[in-house]
C-alpha cells in the first residue's frame, strides 16, 4: 500500500519506519496510526526483515503525542491508539526507537517507550505533560516506572519536567546518545549486532521478556525455565551443538577484549 504519513524503507534485513508529519511534530493522527499499523503488519510478516528501526522526520520533534484535532473530531480514540502501541511493544522482532531532534513528549514518549530499545539524538528533549491535560492512556504510568523507578517517574509526571537526552540516558529511558547527524548510523550499528544472533531464539527471548515483566518474579522464572527446556529439547533434536555455540560466543568476546 501507499503511505503518505510514514515512510517505510528496507535494507540489509533492517526495516526503517519514519513518521512523516514534521509540520505537525509527527503527532499521531488517525491516518498515521492506520498506516503505522499496516506497516508493522507488513514488516512482521516479511521473512527478509529481522530488526525494525522507528524514527521521525523533521528537526523539531520525534512525536508530540496524539493529534488533538483528530481526537476532538472523534477520528481517534484511546482504544485504537493503545492497539497500535501494544502491537509495537509485542512486535515479534526487535525494535529500536531512534529519537530525533526536538520533542518526544507525553503521548509521543509513551509511543517511544513501546519500542524495545531507545537511542537518541543529543538534541532530543523528553517529557510527560499529562498532568496538565488528562490522565495518561498510553502507558506512561505503567511503562515508565518499570524502566526508571517509581519515584523518578512520579517526579517527571508530577512536574511535567523536560529533560535532555543525556539526562534521559542517566535515568535509563534511553540506551545511547548520538550526535544528531550520527543517530541513524548508530541505530543501524546496534541493529547489526542484533542481526548476528540466532533470530528465532532472539524473538523467543523478547517474547519472554515482555511476558515476564507483566508478571511476578516467581511466575516469570517458571515461564523462562519452561521455554528454555522446550528450546533445548528442540535444539538437541535438530543436532544443535551447544558447546560450539558457547565456544563461538567466547571467542568473539575474547577478540573484542584484546
Secondary structure, DSSP 8 states (H G I E B T S, - for coil): ---SSEEEEEETTEEEEEE--GGGTT-B-HHHHHHHHHHHHHHHH-TT--EEEEEE-SSSEEE--B-HHHHHTTS--HHHHHHHHHHHHT-SSEEEEEE-SEEEETHHHHHHTTSSEEEEETTEEEE--HHHH----SSHHHHHHHHH-HHHHHHHHHHT--EEHHHHHHHTS-SEEE-GGGHHHHHHHHHHHHHTS-HHHHHHHHHHHHHHTTS-HHHHHHHHHHHHHHHHHHHHHTT--HHHHHHHHHHHHHHHH-
